[in-house]
């Protein structure tokens, strides 16, 4: 009797042959990719905060992810010494992404607002530069800016190599490690001052953003605790974001819904998505998850946290969100470098695959 061939062995054998052909540079026929296009679907993106990494660029294209999230960095266009708000810099960076087959969808890491957040002399100049920046990205068709209201101490973790599932490396935060740290050079800054400074900024920017058709998507404070080294952190709850959108009401004043940070706050993610989604205030999504609470948490694989991620994806889709979404703070997995904790290139592969699977399930169910 002829031995029955194992389908699994045949699959592995064929996969090895295809890999060998690909490695040899031989083009392989493939089915059309399910590329996410702006306006037609939730648009998956990848972030570029550490330069235009060739491996990440190639993997993005191979995954059918054509949206890019990046700062307006002059070095991305070999224009060191220029300003990130200058139109020639923005145009050159956009063109660099275009040559890689990517569309620069979101500016994350816009020109500095440190003096504005702190209410210091020189803030009006910063705001003027930001207005110039907004006008210029609007002219070039980039319509979302992800910014934050965390001066001096921005995204903060007390560990970047905590062991997670299977030995993967995770970022983590423990409030005990920062509770007794000294004040910064700016001393104590109250929550009232931070709110007043935010209102001052929005009143200057929102009218210009409306003219330029550019959306301001505020990211929550991460970690969402009330104070670090004397500087108050105000964007630490869903109620704070409800206050934000009423502070200067406008179609362009909205949020970056960073699921991991809202989960860290202890908020119910489906409720947050419903509230802001129904009001069309979700301009950008960071799709990640955590375990723990705001005083002690770790970031985990997207399928291993406290949030029902399928329900979250389902709500975005049902509520009509068709904007940019990227994985955020992924695990550093075997074979990858932890040089940039939270931004492992291979960890990003897992996250995008998981997100694509969730979205396909949601679409087929609908």
C-alpha positions in Angstrom: 0.0 0.0 0.0 1.3 3.4 -0.9 1.9 5.5 2.2 -0.7 8.4 2.6 0.9 11.8 2.1 0.7 14.1 5.1 -1.0 17.4 4.1 1.1 19.1 6.8 4.3 17.7 5.4 3.3 18.7 1.8 2.5 22.2 3.1 5.9 22.5 4.8 7.7 21.1 1.8 6.0 23.6 -0.6 6.6 26.4 1.8 10.3 25.6 1.9 10.5 25.5 -1.9 8.7 28.9 -2.2 11.0 30.4 0.4 14.0 29.2 -1.6 12.7 30.7 -4.8 12.0 34.0 -3.1 15.5 34.0 -1.5 16.9 33.5 -5.0 15.1 36.6 -6.2 12.6 34.8 -8.3 9.2 36.6 -8.5 6.2 34.6 -7.3 2.7 35.0 -8.6 0.3 35.8 -5.8 -3.3 36.8 -5.2 -4.2 40.5 -5.1 -3.3 41.9 -1.6 -6.0 43.2 0.7 -4.5 46.7 1.0 -6.3 49.1 3.2 -7.2 52.3 1.3 -8.0 55.6 2.9 -11.7 56.2 3.2 -12.7 52.7 2.2 -11.8 50.8 5.4 -10.0 51.1 8.7 -6.6 52.0 7.5 -3.8 50.1 9.2 -0.5 52.0 9.5 3.0 51.5 10.8 5.1 54.0 12.7 8.5 55.4 11.8 10.0 57.2 14.8 13.6 55.9 14.3 14.2 56.6 10.7 13.1 54.9 7.5 14.1 51.4 8.5 14.5 49.3 5.3 13.2 46.1 6.9 10.1 47.8 8.3 9.4 49.6 5.0 9.6 46.3 3.2 7.5 44.4 5.7 4.9 47.1 5.6 4.5 46.7 1.9 4.4 42.9 2.1 1.7 43.1 4.7 -0.4 45.4 2.5 -0.1 48.2 5.1 0.4 51.4 3.1 -0.2 54.0 5.8 2.8 55.6 7.5 2.8 57.5 10.9 5.9 59.7 11.4 7.2 63.0 12.7 8.1 65.8 10.2 11.8 65.1 10.7 14.2 66.9 8.4 16.7 64.0 8.6 14.1 61.7 6.9 14.7 63.9 3.8 18.4 64.6 4.4 17.5 68.2 5.2 19.2 68.6 8.5 19.3 72.1 9.8 15.8 72.9 8.4 12.6 73.2 10.4 10.0 70.5 10.6 7.2 72.9 9.9 8.7 74.2 6.6 6.7 73.1 3.6 9.8 71.9 1.7 10.7 69.5 4.5 7.2 68.2 4.8 6.9 67.7 1.1 10.3 66.0 0.9 9.4 63.5 3.7 6.0 62.8 2.1 7.8 62.1 -1.2 10.3 59.7 0.5 7.3 57.7 1.8 5.6 57.8 -1.6 8.8 56.3 -3.2 8.5 53.5 -0.7 4.9 52.8 -1.7 3.5 54.4 1.5 1.1 57.3 2.2 2.1 59.5 5.2 -1.3 59.5 6.9 -0.6 60.9 10.4 2.0 63.3 11.8 2.8 61.9 15.2 5.6 63.9 17.0 4.8 67.4 15.5 6.9 70.5 16.2 7.6 71.1 19.9 5.1 72.7 22.2 7.1 72.6 25.5 6.8 76.3 26.3 3.1 76.3 25.3 2.3 73.4 27.6 4.2 75.0 30.5 2.8 78.6 29.8 6.3 80.1 29.4 7.6 83.1 27.4 8.0 82.1 23.8 4.9 80.1 23.6 3.3 82.4 21.0 6.3 81.8 18.7 5.8 78.0 19.2 2.1 78.4 18.3 2.9 80.5 15.2 5.3 77.7 14.1 2.6 75.1 14.7 0.1 77.1 12.7 2.6 77.3 9.8 3.0 73.5 10.2 -0.7 72.9 10.1 -1.2 75.0 7.0 1.6 73.2 5.2 0.5 69.7 6.0 -3.0 70.7 4.9 -1.7 71.9 1.6 -0.1 68.5 1.1 -3.1 66.4 2.1 -2.0 65.2 5.5 -5.0 65.7 7.7 -4.3 64.2 11.2 -1.9 65.4 13.8 -1.3 63.3 16.9 0.0 65.5 19.8 0.1 65.2 23.6 -0.1 67.5 26.6 2.8 66.1 28.6 5.7 68.6 29.0 9.2 67.6 30.2 8.2 64.0 31.0 6.3 62.4 28.1 5.7 58.7 27.6 7.4 57.1 30.6 8.2 53.6 31.7 10.3 52.3 34.6 11.2 49.0 32.9 11.7 48.2 29.2 12.7 44.5 29.5 10.1 42.8 31.7 9.7 39.2 30.7 6.4 38.4 29.2 4.8 35.5 27.3 7.5 33.0 26.1 10.3 35.3 27.3 9.3 38.2 25.1 10.3 41.6 26.5 7.7 44.1 27.6 7.7 47.7 28.8 6.3 48.3 32.3 5.6 51.1 34.8 5.7 51.0 38.6 4.6 54.2 40.4 6.8 53.3 43.4 9.8 53.9 41.3 8.9 57.5 40.5 6.9 58.6 43.5 9.7 60.2 45.5 11.7 61.7 42.6 12.6 65.4 43.0 10.7 68.2 41.2 11.9 69.3 37.8 13.4 72.7 37.2 9.9 74.0 36.6 8.7 73.2 40.1 5.1 72.4 40.8 2.6 73.0 37.9 -1.0 72.7 38.8 -3.8 70.9 36.8 -5.5 74.3 36.5 -2.5 75.8 34.8 -2.2 72.9 32.4 -5.9 73.2 31.4 -5.6 76.9 30.9 -2.5 76.4 28.7 -4.3 73.8 26.7 -7.3 76.1 26.2 -5.0 78.9 25.1 -3.4 76.6 22.5 -6.7 75.3 21.2 -8.3 78.7 20.8 -5.3 79.7 18.6 -5.0 76.5 16.6 -8.6 75.2 16.0 -9.7 78.0 13.7 -6.5 77.5 11.6 -7.0 73.7 11.5 -10.6 74.2 10.4 -9.3 76.3 7.4 -6.6 73.8 6.6 -8.9 70.7 7.1 -6.5 69.2 9.6 -7.7 67.3 12.7 -6.0 67.7 16.1 -6.0 64.2 17.8 -4.9 64.6 21.4 -3.2 61.5 22.9 -3.8 60.7 26.6 -1.1 61.1 29.2 0.9 57.9 29.5 1.1 56.8 32.2 -2.3 58.4 33.2 -1.3 59.4 36.8 -2.0 62.8 38.2 1.5 64.0 38.7 5.1 63.1 37.9 7.9 65.2 39.6 5.6 68.1 40.3 4.1 68.4 36.8 0.4 67.7 36.7 -1.0 65.4 34.1 -4.5 66.2 33.1 -5.5 63.9 30.2 -5.9 60.9 32.5 -9.6 59.9 32.2 -12.5 59.6 29.7 -14.0 62.6 31.5 -11.0 64.7 30.8 -11.4 64.0 27.1 -15.1 64.8 27.3 -14.0 68.2 28.7 -11.4 68.5 25.9 -13.9 68.3 23.1 -16.2 70.9 24.8 -13.3 73.2 25.7 -13.2 74.5 22.1 -16.0 72.7 20.2 -15.1 72.0 16.6 -15.1 69.1 14.1 -11.3 69.2 14.1 -10.9 69.0 17.9 -10.7 65.3 18.8 -8.7 62.4 20.2 -6.2 59.7 19.6 -7.9 56.7 21.2 -4.9 54.9 22.6 -6.6 51.8 23.9 -3.7 50.8 26.2 -3.7 54.1 28.0 -7.5 54.2 28.4 -7.4 50.6 29.7 -4.7 51.7 32.1 -7.0 54.4 33.4 -9.5 51.7 34.3 -11.9 52.9 31.7 -14.3 50.5 29.9 -13.0 50.5 26.4 -16.3 49.7 24.6 -18.0 52.6 26.4 -15.1 54.9 25.5 -15.3 53.9 21.8 -19.1 54.3 21.7 -19.0 57.8 23.4 -16.4 59.3 21.2 -17.2 57.3 18.1 -20.8 58.4 18.0 -19.6 62.0 18.2 -17.1 61.4 15.4 -14.2 62.4 17.7 -11.9 59.4 17.1 -9.4 60.6 14.5 -6.6 58.0 15.2 -6.3 54.7 17.1 -3.4 53.1 18.9 -4.4 49.4 19.1 -2.7 47.9 22.1 -3.4 46.4 25.5 -2.1 46.1 29.1 -2.3 44.2 32.3 -2.5 45.9 35.6 -3.6 49.4 36.6 -2.2 53.0 36.2 0.1 52.6 39.2 1.6 49.2 38.1 1.1 47.8 34.7 2.9 46.1 31.8 2.2 46.2 28.1 1.4 42.9 26.5 0.8 41.2 23.2 -2.4 42.5 21.7 -4.2 39.2 22.3 -3.0 38.8 25.9 -4.4 41.8 27.8 -7.5 42.9 29.8 -9.5 44.3 26.8 -11.9 42.5 24.5 -10.0 43.4 21.4 -12.6 41.8 19.1 -15.4 43.9 20.6 -13.2 47.0 20.2 -12.6 46.3 16.5 -16.2 45.5 16.0 -17.3 48.8 17.5 -14.9 50.9 15.5 -16.2 49.3 12.3 -19.9 49.5 13.2 -19.6 53.2 14.3 -18.1 54.1 10.9 -14.5 54.7 11.9 -12.5 54.5 8.7 -9.4 56.4 9.8 -5.8 55.4 10.5 -5.0 52.8 13.2 -1.6 51.4 14.2 -0.3 48.9 16.6 1.4 50.6 19.5 4.1 49.4 22.0 4.5 45.9 20.8 6.5 43.2 22.5 10.1 42.6 21.5 10.2 39.0 20.3 12.9 36.4 19.7 15.3 37.4 16.9 14.6 41.1 17.2 16.4 44.0 18.9 15.2 45.8 22.0 17.1 48.9 21.0 13.7 50.7 20.7 11.5 49.2 23.4 7.9 48.9 22.3 8.7 49.2 18.6 10.0 45.8 17.7 9.8 45.3 14.0 8.9 41.6 14.3 6.5 42.3 17.2 4.8 44.7 14.8 4.2 41.8 12.4 2.3 39.9 14.9 0.2 42.9 15.9 -0.8 43.7 12.3 -1.7 40.1 11.6 -3.8 39.9 14.6 -5.6 43.2 13.8 -6.2 42.1 10.2 -7.7 38.9 11.4 -10.0 40.7 13.8 -11.1 43.1 11.1 -11.8 40.4 8.6 -13.9 38.5 11.2 -15.9 41.7 12.0 -16.5 42.4 8.3 -17.7 38.9 7.6 -20.0 38.9 10.5 -21.4 42.3 9.4 
